[in-house]
Amino acid sequence: MLEYSLLAGILFGLYFGLVALGLNLIFGVMKIVNLAHGDFLMLGGYGAYIVFTDFHVNPLITLLVEIVIFVLIGFPLYYLLVPRLQASRDPEMLSLILFFGLSQVIEALATLRFGSSERSIPGTVLGDGPISLFQQTFPVAWVVSGAISLLAVGAIYIYLYRTRIGQLTRAVMAQREEALSTGIDVQRISAIAFGIGIAGAAVAGVLSPFMMGSITPSMGVGITITSFAVIVIGSLGNPLGTVAGGIIYGVALMFMQTYFSSWANLLPYLLLIAILLVKPTGLFGRRMRNA
């Protein structure tokens, strides 16, 4: 049971790392808090659900299409909202208000379109039968979702550390004013990061029926809170620290569900309080930021 909880926690941790990665990327680059992050994830899940039920297209194919769609959605949405926020006296506080309102609008529209009942996609569409890992068996949907999450995280790592745009993105994250003074097109870099951030949420949304069991229009708030817990564990403003935070959260969640199931729903809040009290910069904040 111990080995099963640990391995399942790693699979879920990779997924939760992906869930929170886009939110932390947006904060790191723009210093705004996207409270609609979980709602973009929900939209990604419903996109996969509609395409599967109406056209019988495998969600993994839909995932590739949604990456392009959500990146393209991110560009105009960024230019519509973010520059005005950053021109204000308190962009972080105003971003909380604005994106909370956007979250409510998205949830209301999704409820009107899909209703409030739960929707799901059979896990067998990702493969039949369980998969054995280290003499433990897991649903194939968990393993495939964990692998895709790892690939998505790896793609964002390559973007940040192996591309010219990624170097410019990290320069903006480190010191926005200095980046402006050196001639970097901060608005274009930020728009790209914003698009990638919500595309990452959409990818996690496509996988959400398999990792969370179902999708509902109201799931966005809970996902955003979980994302904050994962981010705080790793390091606020450091996207790659989120991966470590996701794994810690996933393992903790599996152990809670195994041994203290009645407390599992409180885990995000407990972790947020504990980390903020013990080490507000995150467990890996200082080391990773100096790297």
C-alpha positions in Angstrom: 0.0 0.0 0.0 2.9 2.4 0.8 4.6 1.8 -2.6 1.3 2.2 -4.4 0.5 5.5 -2.7 4.0 6.8 -3.4 3.9 5.9 -7.1 0.3 7.1 -7.6 1.3 10.3 -5.9 4.1 10.9 -8.3 1.8 10.3 -11.3 -0.7 12.7 -9.8 2.1 15.1 -8.8 3.3 15.4 -12.4 -0.3 16.2 -13.4 -0.8 18.8 -10.6 2.6 20.3 -11.5 1.3 20.9 -15.0 -2.0 22.2 -13.6 -0.2 24.9 -11.7 2.6 25.6 -14.1 0.7 28.0 -16.4 -0.5 30.0 -13.4 3.0 30.4 -12.0 4.4 31.3 -15.5 1.9 34.1 -15.9 2.6 35.4 -12.4 6.4 35.2 -12.9 6.4 37.2 -16.1 3.6 39.7 -15.5 3.1 39.7 -11.7 -0.6 39.3 -12.1 -2.8 36.6 -10.4 -5.0 34.8 -12.9 -7.9 33.7 -10.8 -9.6 32.3 -13.9 -6.8 29.8 -14.4 -9.0 26.9 -13.2 -11.8 28.0 -15.5 -9.5 27.8 -18.6 -8.6 24.3 -17.5 -12.4 23.5 -17.2 -12.9 24.8 -20.8 -10.1 22.6 -22.0 -11.8 19.6 -20.4 -15.2 20.4 -21.9 -13.5 20.9 -25.3 -12.2 17.4 -25.2 -15.6 16.1 -23.9 -17.5 17.7 -26.8 -15.2 16.6 -29.5 -15.2 13.0 -28.1 -18.9 12.7 -27.6 -19.9 14.4 -30.9 -17.2 13.4 -33.2 -15.5 10.4 -31.5 -12.1 12.0 -31.7 -9.5 10.7 -29.2 -8.8 13.3 -26.5 -5.0 13.1 -27.2 -5.7 14.5 -30.7 -7.9 17.2 -29.3 -5.1 18.1 -26.9 -2.8 19.0 -29.7 -5.5 21.2 -31.3 -6.3 22.9 -28.0 -2.7 23.9 -27.5 -2.9 26.0 -30.7 -6.4 27.3 -30.0 -5.7 28.5 -26.5 -2.4 30.1 -27.4 -4.2 32.1 -30.1 -6.9 33.0 -27.6 -4.3 34.1 -25.1 -2.8 36.8 -27.4 -5.9 39.0 -27.8 -7.0 38.3 -24.3 -3.6 39.5 -23.0 -3.7 42.8 -25.0 -7.3 43.4 -24.0 -6.7 43.0 -20.3 -3.1 43.0 -19.0 -1.5 46.2 -20.3 -4.3 48.2 -18.7 -3.7 46.3 -15.4 0.0 47.0 -15.5 -0.6 50.7 -16.1 -2.6 51.0 -12.8 -1.2 51.8 -9.4 -1.8 48.3 -8.0 -1.9 45.8 -10.8 -1.7 42.7 -8.5 -4.8 43.7 -6.6 -6.7 44.8 -9.7 -5.8 41.5 -11.4 -7.4 39.6 -8.5 -10.7 41.5 -9.0 -10.6 41.4 -12.8 -9.8 37.7 -13.2 -12.2 36.8 -10.5 -14.9 38.5 -12.5 -13.7 36.7 -15.7 -13.8 33.4 -13.7 -17.4 34.0 -12.8 -18.4 34.9 -16.3 -16.8 31.7 -17.7 -18.4 29.5 -15.1 -21.8 31.1 -15.7 -21.6 30.6 -19.5 -20.3 27.0 -19.1 -23.3 26.3 -16.7 -25.7 27.6 -19.3 -24.2 25.6 -22.0 -23.5 22.3 -20.2 -25.6 22.3 -17.1 -24.4 21.6 -13.6 -24.1 17.9 -13.9 -20.8 16.1 -14.0 -19.4 14.9 -17.4 -16.7 12.3 -18.0 -14.8 10.5 -20.7 -14.1 6.7 -20.2 -10.5 6.1 -19.3 -10.4 3.2 -21.7 -10.1 5.7 -24.6 -6.4 6.0 -23.6 -5.9 2.3 -23.6 -7.3 -1.0 -22.1 -6.2 -2.8 -19.0 -3.9 -1.7 -16.1 -0.2 -0.9 -16.4 2.3 -2.4 -14.1 5.0 -0.1 -12.6 7.5 -1.5 -10.1 5.1 -4.4 -9.3 2.2 -2.1 -8.8 -0.7 -1.8 -11.2 -2.3 1.5 -12.2 -5.1 2.5 -14.6 -3.6 3.2 -18.0 -5.3 6.6 -18.0 -3.2 7.6 -15.0 0.0 6.5 -16.5 -0.7 8.1 -19.9 -1.8 11.4 -18.2 1.3 11.4 -16.1 3.5 10.8 -19.1 1.8 13.6 -21.1 2.1 16.0 -18.1 5.8 15.2 -18.0 6.2 15.9 -21.7 4.3 19.2 -21.4 6.5 20.3 -18.5 9.6 19.3 -20.6 8.3 21.4 -23.5 7.9 24.4 -21.2 11.4 23.8 -19.9 12.8 23.8 -23.4 10.9 27.0 -24.2 12.3 28.7 -21.1 15.9 27.4 -21.2 16.7 26.4 -24.8 15.1 29.1 -26.9 15.8 32.7 -27.6 12.3 33.7 -26.6 12.7 31.7 -23.4 15.8 33.6 -22.5 14.0 36.9 -23.0 11.1 35.6 -20.9 13.4 34.8 -18.1 15.0 38.2 -18.4 11.5 39.8 -18.0 10.8 37.5 -15.0 14.0 38.5 -13.3 13.7 42.3 -13.8 11.0 43.8 -16.0 12.3 47.4 -15.9 15.8 46.4 -16.9 14.4 44.3 -19.7 12.5 47.3 -21.0 15.6 49.4 -20.8 17.6 47.0 -22.9 15.1 47.1 -25.8 13.2 43.8 -25.2 9.7 43.9 -26.5 8.2 43.1 -23.1 4.6 43.2 -24.3 5.2 40.6 -27.0 7.2 38.3 -24.6 4.4 38.7 -22.0 1.7 37.9 -24.5 3.5 34.7 -25.6 3.9 33.7 -21.9 0.2 34.4 -21.3 -0.8 32.3 -24.2 1.4 29.4 -23.2 0.1 29.7 -19.6 -3.5 29.2 -20.5 -2.6 26.6 -23.1 -0.9 24.6 -20.3 -4.2 24.9 -18.4 -6.1 23.6 -21.4 -3.8 20.6 -21.7 -4.3 19.8 -18.0 -8.1 20.2 -18.7 -8.1 17.6 -21.4 -6.5 15.2 -18.9 -8.8 16.2 -16.1 -11.6 13.7 -16.8 -9.1 10.9 -16.3 -7.2 12.2 -13.3 -10.2 13.8 -11.5 -12.9 11.5 -12.7 -15.2 14.2 -14.1 -15.6 17.8 -15.1 -18.1 20.4 -14.0 -18.5 24.2 -14.7 -17.9 24.9 -11.0 -14.5 23.1 -10.8 -12.5 26.1 -11.7 -12.3 27.6 -8.2 -11.1 24.4 -6.6 -8.5 23.9 -9.3 -7.2 27.5 -8.8 -6.9 27.0 -5.1 -5.0 23.7 -5.6 -2.7 25.5 -8.1 -1.9 28.1 -5.5 -1.0 25.4 -3.0 1.3 23.7 -5.5 2.9 27.0 -6.4 3.5 28.0 -2.8 5.1 24.7 -2.0 7.6 25.1 -4.9 8.2 28.9 -5.2 5.9 31.7 -6.2 7.1 33.2 -9.5 9.4 30.3 -10.4 7.6 28.0 -12.9 10.0 25.1 -12.6 9.7 25.0 -8.8 6.1 24.2 -9.5 7.0 20.7 -10.7 8.6 19.8 -7.4 5.6 21.4 -5.6 3.3 19.3 -7.7 5.0 16.0 -6.8 5.0 16.9 -3.1 1.4 17.8 -3.3 0.5 14.6 -5.3 2.3 12.3 -2.9 0.7 14.0 0.1 -2.7 13.8 -1.5 -2.4 10.0 -2.1 -1.2 9.4 1.4 -4.1 11.5 2.8 -6.6 9.6 0.7 -5.1 6.3 1.8 -4.7 6.9 5.5 -6.8 10.0 6.4 -9.4 10.1 3.6 -11.8 12.3 5.6 -9.1 15.1 5.6 -8.1 14.8 2.0 -10.2 17.8 0.8 -8.5 20.0 3.3 -5.0 19.3 2.1 -4.6 22.4 -0.2 -5.6 24.7 2.6 -3.4 22.9 5.2 -0.4 23.0 2.9 -0.9 26.7 2.1 -1.0 27.6 5.8 1.9 25.4 6.7 4.2 26.5 4.0 3.4 30.2 4.4 4.1 29.9 8.2 7.3 27.9 7.8 8.9 29.2 4.6 6.9 31.8 2.7 9.3 31.8 -0.3 8.5 28.1 -0.9 10.5 25.0 0.0 12.8 25.3 -3.0 12.5 29.1 -3.6 15.9 30.4 -2.8 17.9 27.6 -4.2 16.0 27.5 -7.5 15.9 31.2 -8.0 19.7 31.4 -7.6 20.3 28.7 -10.1 
